[in-house]
Amino acid sequence: MKLDSIDRGKEFDFGRTSKDYAEYRDIYPKNMYKKLISFGIGKKGQKILDLGSGTAVLPINLYETGAKFTATDISENQIYYAKLNAEKKGCKKINFKVCPAENTGFPDSNFDVVTAVQCFHYFNPEDAATEIRRILKPNGLFCKIFMDWLPYEDKVIKQMEELVLKYNPDWTGNGFKDFKYSYPKWADNKFKINTVHSYNTIIDFTKEEWIKRIKTCRGVGASLSDFEIQKFEKEYRKLLDEYGTNYLHLKHQIHIEIYSSTKEY
């Protein structure tokens, strides 16, 4: 995939990271899922489509709610490992499909909820919004979620970003500051905003988990050569050795936006 708005047009492919992604990208805290449930995402019997699902992290973590999940991704490799992950964790009723978010091929008015976690910025926003509205039932919900680490509040994260930029100067996933919501253009005449909720949280990693998590990020595993990834990992391990503890408690910010479709019965 190549997008002019991301990494100065440098190509990236999360499919290259899928094996580690399946093991080390189940990183969202339990409090996020509790908030989603409190906002009406994950009701028993609810038909939910998770776009850009990667290795099906959200469907697996909300599986016990009794909602009926379909996970899609543009990467065949991501969906392959999503299926393995779901089977391993006993989530046998999740449906899977390889397709772009902008053209899913599902029938009109087919889902109660559509979710997109940490992926909407990779979509064509206007085309994806049109498709989401088409496949949602009247008054259906679209839940857009993303999570950012906080480099200006956390030394470990700041050092990590500096090292990623050393190996990949085109990477634009660094330097996040507090999120400020504004109603997006893609939602015009398609959705109304119901909920905007942002909050800070601490996410715990062992050093090994954090190294593997960073290796799966767009600026490293999805875009660097195997040789560059090995050099990055070796240098980053040495850098983390400066910290005496094996456990890292890292500052993140989570953002949840829930829209309702303006399509009526």
Secondary structure, DSSP 8 states (H G I E B T S, - for coil): ---TTSGGG----GGGGHHHHHHH-----HHHHHHHHHTT-S-TT-EEEEET-TTTHHHHHTGGGT-EEEEEES-HHHHHHHHHHHHHTT-TT-EEEE--TT-----TT-EEEEEEES-GGGS-HHHHHHHHHHHEEEEEEEEEEEEEE-TTT-HHHHHHHHHHHHH-TT--------------GGGTTTEEEEEEEEEEEEEEEEHHHHHHHHHTSTTTTTTS-HHHHHHHHHHHHHHHTTSSSSEEEEEEEEEEEEEEE----
